[in-house]
Amino acid sequence: MFIGWDWATDTHDVTVMGASGRRIDRWEFAHTEEGFAKTLARLREHGDPAGVPVAIETTRGLAVDRLLAAGHPIVPVHPNAFHAMRPRWGASKAKTDAGDSMKLADYLRTDGPLLPRLEPTEQATLDLQALTRTRAAHVETKVAAINQLAALLDAHWPGAKTLFFQLDSDIALAFLERYPTPASAAKLTAGRLEAWCRRQHYSCHKPGSVLIEQLDSTQLGAVRSLYLTRGGSRSHAADGIEVDSGNSCSTAGSPATTKPIHTVPKP
C-alpha cells in the first residue's frame, strides 16, 4: 500500500493506493486530535504501519510527528520536485486536495525506491524543538509588548522612552513604575534623579544633570514648567489629573477643567 497525504493547517486529505495504481481508499479529515486518531486507525486497516509508507510535502509538523510515532515510513517530497512531476498526470494545472493526495500516492508507488525516507526524530531532539518553539513565542510576545509600550510613550511620555538605552531594561521599567507620567516627574531634579538611580544600582555613570536634560529636551520641559509654576498643581499631578490647556484658567466661581492623564501601563 502507498499513502498520499496532502496536508494543510485546517484539513488533510489522504489517499490509499494499491500496487497496481488503483485507488483503494480516500478521505478528508479536520486538523484535530480526533481526526488524527481516526485516520491512524483507518490506516492500520490497510496493513502494518511499518509496511505502509506515506508521501507528504513536508518534513515537520504534527502530521509527520504522529505518523512517525505510529510507525509509518515517511517519504518527504519537496514541493518543487512534486510540481515538476505534475505533467505525468495530465496538462491541467488545476490543484485540488483530493487530486494532490492521489498524485502523491502514485508518485510514491512509482518512484518510492528512489526517494529518501525521513528518519524518526529522537525524543531529545523533539524536546529541544518544543523548547525553541516556546522561546520563539515568548520572544515574539516580548517584542510586541515593547513596541506597544514604545508607541504609548511616544504619544504620552516621550522623555521616558529616550532616557535609558533599552526600553525593556530593569532601570527603564523601574523608572516608568516610579514616574508613569510627565506630571509625576514634574518636580524631579538632577539631584533627586541621581539619588534614585543610585538606589536602583544603575551602572551607567551619567550624572543626573544629563538625564534631566534628556527629559527636558522632549515635551516634559513644558509639562515641568506648567507644574512648577502653578500653585497647587502638584496635587493634581498626584491624582493623575492634568490641567486642560484649552481652559487652564479659572474664573470666579468656575473651576478649571480637568481631564485624566493617559498613563503608561506598568510592566
Backbone torsions as a table, in degrees:
resi	resn	phi	psi	omega
1	MET	NA	149.3	179.9
2	PHE	-133.2	132.1	-175.5
3	ILE	-111.8	130.0	171.3
4	GLY	-108.2	125.9	-174.2
5	TRP	-123.0	109.1	175.9
6	ASP	-95.5	109.9	-172.9
7	TRP	-97.8	158.4	175.4
8	ALA	-155.9	175.1	-178.0
9	THR	-77.1	-26.0	-177.2
10	ASP	-107.6	-40.4	-178.1
11	THR	-138.1	158.5	177.1
12	HIS	-128.0	150.7	177.3
13	ASP	-124.4	130.7	-174.2
14	VAL	-124.8	133.9	175.4
15	THR	-124.3	134.9	175.4
16	VAL	-109.0	124.7	-176.6
17	MET	-124.6	140.9	178.1
18	GLY	-84.6	175.8	-177.1
19	ALA	-64.7	-24.2	-179.3
20	SER	-82.5	-9.1	-178.0
21	GLY	96.6	4.6	-180.0
22	ARG	-87.0	135.9	177.6
23	ARG	-74.4	124.1	-177.2
24	ILE	-96.9	-36.0	-177.3
25	ASP	-154.3	154.1	177.5
26	ARG	-161.5	137.3	178.0
27	TRP	-156.5	164.5	176.7
28	GLU	-121.0	144.5	179.1
29	PHE	-145.2	157.4	-178.6
30	ALA	-79.5	153.0	179.7
31	HIS	-78.0	70.9	179.9
32	THR	-134.8	165.5	178.3
33	GLU	-60.9	-42.3	178.6
34	GLU	-62.8	-40.9	179.5
35	GLY	-62.5	-43.8	179.2
36	PHE	-66.4	-41.7	-178.7
37	ALA	-61.6	-45.5	-179.9
38	LYS	-67.4	-37.1	-179.9
39	THR	-67.4	-44.2	178.9
40	LEU	-64.0	-37.6	177.0
41	ALA	-66.0	-39.1	179.7
42	ARG	-67.9	-36.0	177.0
43	LEU	-66.0	-34.5	179.1
44	ARG	-64.2	-23.2	177.3
45	GLU	-68.4	-17.0	-178.3
46	HIS	-100.5	8.4	175.0
47	GLY	135.6	173.2	177.8
48	ASP	-61.1	127.6	-177.8
49	PRO	-51.9	-33.6	-178.9
50	ALA	-63.3	-23.5	-179.4
51	GLY	-106.2	12.7	-179.2
52	VAL	-123.5	87.8	-178.2
53	PRO	-73.3	156.3	-177.9
54	VAL	-127.1	127.7	174.3
55	ALA	-98.4	130.6	-177.2
56	ILE	-149.3	146.8	-175.4
57	GLU	-87.9	49.5	175.4
58	THR	-165.0	162.6	178.0
59	THR	-114.7	1.0	-176.4
60	ARG	-148.6	174.1	177.9
61	GLY	112.3	173.3	-176.2
62	LEU	-62.6	-40.4	-179.0
63	ALA	-60.7	-45.9	179.7
64	VAL	-64.0	-44.2	-179.6
65	ASP	-60.9	-43.4	-178.0
66	ARG	-69.4	-38.1	179.2
67	LEU	-67.4	-42.6	177.8
68	LEU	-63.8	-42.1	179.3
69	ALA	-63.5	-31.8	178.9
70	ALA	-78.4	-10.8	177.4
71	GLY	100.2	7.8	179.7
72	HIS	-80.6	133.4	170.7
73	PRO	-66.3	133.8	-179.2
74	ILE	-107.3	128.8	176.0
75	VAL	-113.5	97.7	-179.9
76	PRO	-73.5	132.1	-178.7
77	VAL	-113.3	122.7	178.7
78	HIS	-68.1	134.9	-178.9
79	PRO	-55.0	-36.7	179.8
80	ASN	-68.0	-40.1	178.3
81	ALA	-66.3	-40.4	179.1
82	PHE	-65.7	-39.2	178.0
83	HIS	-63.1	-38.1	179.8
84	ALA	-66.7	-24.0	-179.1
85	MET	-85.2	-11.3	-172.7
86	ARG	-57.5	-36.9	-178.9
87	PRO	-56.9	-25.3	179.8
88	ARG	-64.7	-20.5	179.5
89	TRP	-103.1	12.6	177.3
90	GLY	124.5	168.7	-175.9
91	ALA	-83.1	-17.3	-177.2
92	SER	-65.1	136.2	178.2
93	LYS	-99.4	7.5	179.9
94	ALA	-63.4	137.1	-177.4
95	LYS	-118.1	125.8	174.4
96	THR	-133.8	154.7	179.9
97	ASP	-62.1	-45.6	-179.9
98	ALA	-63.3	-40.2	179.2
99	GLY	-66.8	-39.5	-178.9
100	ASP	-69.3	-40.5	178.9
101	SER	-64.9	-35.9	176.8
102	MET	-66.2	-43.9	-179.8
103	LYS	-64.8	-39.8	177.5
104	LEU	-62.6	-41.9	178.3
105	ALA	-63.3	-42.0	-179.6
106	ASP	-69.2	-38.9	176.8
107	TYR	-61.8	-40.5	177.3
108	LEU	-65.8	-38.3	-179.2
109	ARG	-64.9	-41.9	-174.7
110	THR	-88.6	-34.4	-173.5
111	ASP	-116.3	3.8	-176.2
112	GLY	-50.1	-45.6	-178.3
113	PRO	-61.4	-20.9	-178.0
114	LEU	-92.6	-8.6	-174.0
115	LEU	-98.5	140.0	178.8
116	PRO	-70.4	153.2	178.8
117	ARG	-110.3	149.6	-177.8
118	LEU	-84.2	126.0	179.0
119	GLU	-79.6	143.8	177.9
120	PRO	-58.8	139.7	-179.9
121	THR	-81.3	134.1	178.3
122	GLU	-65.2	152.3	-177.1
123	GLN	-60.9	-37.2	179.1
124	ALA	-61.9	-38.4	178.0
125	THR	-68.0	-40.4	177.2
126	LEU	-61.5	-41.7	179.0
127	ASP	-63.5	-41.6	179.6
128	LEU	-65.3	-39.6	178.0
129	GLN	-62.7	-39.9	178.6
130	ALA	-63.9	-40.7	179.2
131	LEU	-64.8	-43.1	-179.4
132	THR	-67.5	-36.8	176.3
133	ARG	-64.5	-40.4	178.8
134	THR	-64.8	-43.3	179.2
135	ARG	-63.0	-42.8	179.3
136	ALA	-60.5	-39.1	178.3
137	ALA	-65.5	-40.3	179.1
138	HIS	-65.7	-42.1	179.0
139	VAL	-62.6	-42.5	179.3
140	GLU	-61.8	-41.9	178.8
141	THR	-65.3	-41.3	179.7
142	LYS	-63.4	-44.5	179.8
143	VAL	-62.4	-41.6	179.1
144	ALA	-63.0	-40.5	179.9
145	ALA	-66.5	-40.9	178.9
146	ILE	-63.7	-42.7	179.1
147	ASN	-63.8	-38.8	178.3
148	GLN	-65.9	-42.9	177.6
149	LEU	-62.6	-42.0	179.7
150	ALA	-61.6	-40.2	179.7
151	ALA	-65.6	-40.4	177.9
152	LEU	-64.4	-41.5	179.6
153	LEU	-67.6	-38.1	176.9
154	ASP	-57.4	-37.3	-176.5
155	ALA	-81.7	-33.2	-169.0
156	HIS	-125.6	-22.5	-172.9
157	TRP	-153.3	60.5	-174.6
158	PRO	-63.7	-28.4	179.8
159	GLY	-60.9	-40.6	-179.0
160	ALA	-67.2	-26.5	-179.1
161	LYS	-70.1	-35.8	-174.7
162	THR	-96.1	-2.3	-174.0
163	LEU	-66.8	-39.8	-177.2
164	PHE	-121.1	158.5	-171.2
165	PHE	-63.3	-44.2	-178.4
166	GLN	-117.3	128.0	-177.3
167	LEU	-67.4	-27.0	-179.2
168	ASP	-96.6	12.7	178.0
169	SER	-74.0	160.3	-179.0
170	ASP	-60.2	-41.3	-176.8
171	ILE	-68.1	-39.0	179.8
172	ALA	-66.9	-42.0	179.4
173	LEU	-68.6	-36.7	177.4
174	ALA	-65.3	-38.6	178.7
175	PHE	-63.7	-42.8	180.0
176	LEU	-66.7	-32.5	177.6
177	GLU	-70.4	-37.5	-179.7
178	ARG	-79.2	-37.5	-178.3
179	TYR	-127.2	76.8	-173.1
180	PRO	-74.5	-12.6	-178.6
181	THR	-139.6	160.7	174.1
182	PRO	-58.4	-36.1	-179.3
183	ALA	-62.4	-37.9	-178.5
184	SER	-68.8	-19.1	179.5
185	ALA	-107.6	12.6	-173.4
186	ALA	-61.6	-35.6	-178.0
187	LYS	-100.5	15.7	179.1
188	LEU	-72.4	127.8	178.1
189	THR	-108.3	169.3	179.0
190	ALA	-59.5	-42.2	180.0
191	GLY	-64.6	-44.9	179.3
192	ARG	-63.9	-41.4	-179.8
193	LEU	-66.5	-39.6	179.4
194	GLU	-65.2	-41.4	178.4
195	ALA	-65.3	-40.2	178.5
196	TRP	-63.2	-42.4	178.9
197	CYS	-61.3	-39.3	178.4
198	ARG	-64.5	-39.1	178.7
199	ARG	-65.8	-26.9	177.8
200	GLN	-87.5	2.9	-178.1
201	HIS	57.5	41.9	179.7
202	TYR	-69.0	122.0	-172.1
203	SER	-81.1	-23.2	179.7
204	CYS	-70.2	138.3	-174.6
205	HIS	-97.4	31.2	174.9
206	LYS	-69.8	131.1	176.8
207	PRO	-70.1	157.7	-179.1
208	GLY	-59.5	-31.3	-179.7
209	SER	-63.9	-36.8	178.5
210	VAL	-68.4	-41.8	179.7
211	LEU	-65.3	-42.3	178.4
212	ILE	-63.1	-38.4	178.7
213	GLU	-62.7	-37.8	176.8
214	GLN	-63.1	-42.0	178.6
215	LEU	-65.5	-43.8	-176.1
216	ASP	-72.8	-13.8	178.6
217	SER	-75.9	-6.8	178.8
218	THR	-110.5	-162.6	-177.7
219	GLN	-62.8	-15.8	-177.3
220	LEU	-60.3	-30.6	-179.6
221	GLY	-55.7	-46.0	179.5
222	ALA	-68.0	-39.2	-179.3
223	VAL	-65.6	-43.2	179.6
224	ARG	-61.9	-42.3	179.5
225	SER	-61.7	-41.6	-179.4
226	LEU	-60.4	-47.1	-174.5
227	TYR	-79.4	-25.1	-179.1
228	LEU	-83.0	-23.5	-176.2
229	THR	-99.0	-12.6	-179.0
230	ARG	-99.1	126.6	177.6
231	GLY	-67.5	136.9	177.8
232	GLY	77.6	-0.1	-177.1
233	SER	-69.3	-24.7	-178.3
234	ARG	-63.3	-33.4	179.7
235	SER	-66.5	-35.3	175.6
236	HIS	-64.0	-42.3	-179.1
237	ALA	-62.7	-40.1	-179.1
238	ALA	-65.4	-29.9	179.6
239	ASP	-85.6	0.1	-178.5
240	GLY	76.2	28.7	-177.7
241	ILE	-119.3	139.4	175.5
242	GLU	-119.8	151.7	179.7
243	VAL	-76.3	132.9	180.0
244	ASP	-69.1	121.5	-177.1
245	SER	-66.1	-21.5	-179.6
246	GLY	-78.3	-16.6	-179.4
247	ASN	-151.2	62.2	-171.3
248	SER	-83.3	-15.6	-176.7
249	CYS	-105.2	141.2	178.5
250	SER	-95.4	144.9	172.0
251	THR	-103.2	170.6	-177.1
252	ALA	-59.1	122.5	178.3
253	GLY	77.8	5.3	-178.6
254	SER	-128.7	107.8	-178.1
255	PRO	-69.6	157.3	177.7
256	ALA	-65.4	145.0	177.1
257	THR	-73.8	133.0	178.8
258	THR	-123.7	159.6	177.1
259	LYS	-148.3	152.8	-179.0
260	PRO	-67.7	144.7	172.3
261	ILE	-81.2	139.7	174.0
262	HIS	-80.8	105.6	-175.6
263	THR	-88.2	153.1	175.6
264	VAL	-78.0	128.1	179.4
265	PRO	-59.8	140.9	175.7
266	LYS	-68.5	137.6	179.1
267	PRO	-69.4	NA	NA
